[in-house]
Amino acid sequence: MISNETKPRILIIDDNPSIHLDFRKILVADTESQNLLDAALAFFGDDDAPQDDGGYKLDVELDSAHQGEEGYQKTLAAVEEGRPYTLAFCDMRMPPGWDGLTTIEHLWKADPHLQVVICSAYSDSTWSEITKRLGRSDRLLILKKPFDNAEVMQLAVALIEKRRLISLASLKREELEQRVEERTVQLKERDQALRQKRKLEALGSLAGGIAHEFNNLLQAIMGYTNFAMEDLCQDEQPYDDLSHAMEATSRATAITAELLKFSRQSPPEKSIRQANEIIDTMTVLLKPLLSSRIEMSVEMCDDPGFVSVDLDQLSQALMNLCINARDAMEDGGKLSIQLYRQSSTDKTDCARRPGSLECGPSDFVVIAVTDNGSGMSEDIVERIFEPFYTTKEVGKGTGLGLSMVFGTLEDHGGCVTVESSEGSGSTFRLFLPLVSEPVEDSLCPIASDESAWTGGTETILLAEDDAIVRQITARVLISEGYTVIEAVDGQDAISKINENPDSIQLALLDIIMPHQSGHDVARHLAEVSPETPVIFCTGYDAALNDDAGSELQTSQRLIRKPIYPSTLLQEVRRMLDSHLACLTL
């Protein structure tokens, strides 16, 4: 199809040279016939008709062919040049070569969109015979010789306009088809990303439930082991044995923490950081893991800005990407890490990729990790964020690394994209929303002497539905001089608050309890004694990020199970001293 900007081209195919002159006078030369001008004015309207010294002519390009074969060759050449003819006037009798119908058959083979006007002085063929041979077509008209000048002009103008509108409609259709295709691809990618998200959520629920019970068991193991160690001499073999048991418990605790990070039931502990801190923290740990055959380059912009991140989680996500890049370059190569800012109006790097959810409107810090390794096929790219999917050998990969990257970026309000092809390496981009400035810590000053964070005489409400964990926690607190009011569940805790409204100086609450949650108990306590500090304890809390009522206040703190006795005592003392400091200001 021709574009709107192409000047219309008309081909005259006739063996009589005078006919070519006649067409040129009618279509592109000034005429003396007022009837011809009137015809143009009638077609265009008085205001729109082009004028030229009182006459009218078309802004067209005329071309001539004196035989059908010549017309066919010119039509082929015009199509190959990308400047096809808009219409052709074709004579019916052109001895000794092709007749008009044979010529038209070839013209339409060369250009199926060409409009043709048959010019004939005789009734060589009936309309029925013509349509039987050429088929019925809206691209075919008949003009009887001798033809009227105004009729020729009207035909030319009408057919040029018709071809223009057809071309415009074709362009619109192509544009619409392209937009439909792009939208279909986008919807398919979003569907893949949403299915990926649902897989993570399902596995996360399972992992979170396991972690909750596992953390309570670790709390019991850790607590009773610590009690036993307190009664032993450090030089004795049983003490050494229990120390190894405590180390194993610590490793189990770390595994549970990683499980919660994968399941994203452990919310990120965010703080305002300069974006380049993420790179600095990660590269220190990464360099020893790279072989001497891998050349690493780091490029950071001068003013990367601030982001709200869990530095440990983001550093781990970057480590996962860099280690994958290392494994993709078995024979060595180049690993590039880039940090730059990107405005929300700049869509250069925001092409959606399988497995990535679209980032919302924001200005971003972008961290790009690029390698020139083996790359990935399209089929692999579509699955790399699926949990437990790995291309590594058995025993060399769990298939959770990129799933954790995916979840971590979503938890931070960002997204991850990937571009890769086999033999050409891969580029992962992490998008993190920029924040305007660091938020100052609003906590009241607290005692700085950590040796004082061990014991006290205050009264503490302890609400925990696991009997063993409750007994261990109470024993630790009582051994340091605290008075403990125990509650077996949330409803019991509320009853204890009502019975002792003026005695409770701190509440230690498990978040997940029967009847009433720890958050419900905290809200009730706030109504009875608004200033009383609260420490939440949890193995995991699936609703911590979504429940507005669970957002921590200045007088609240969250600690995660399993809790070392020393950590518990320090946090209790910290909150009590912080509360006292606020009261004395």
Disulfide bonds with the S-S distance in Angstrom:
Cys359-Cys415 1.75
Cys444-Cys582 1.72
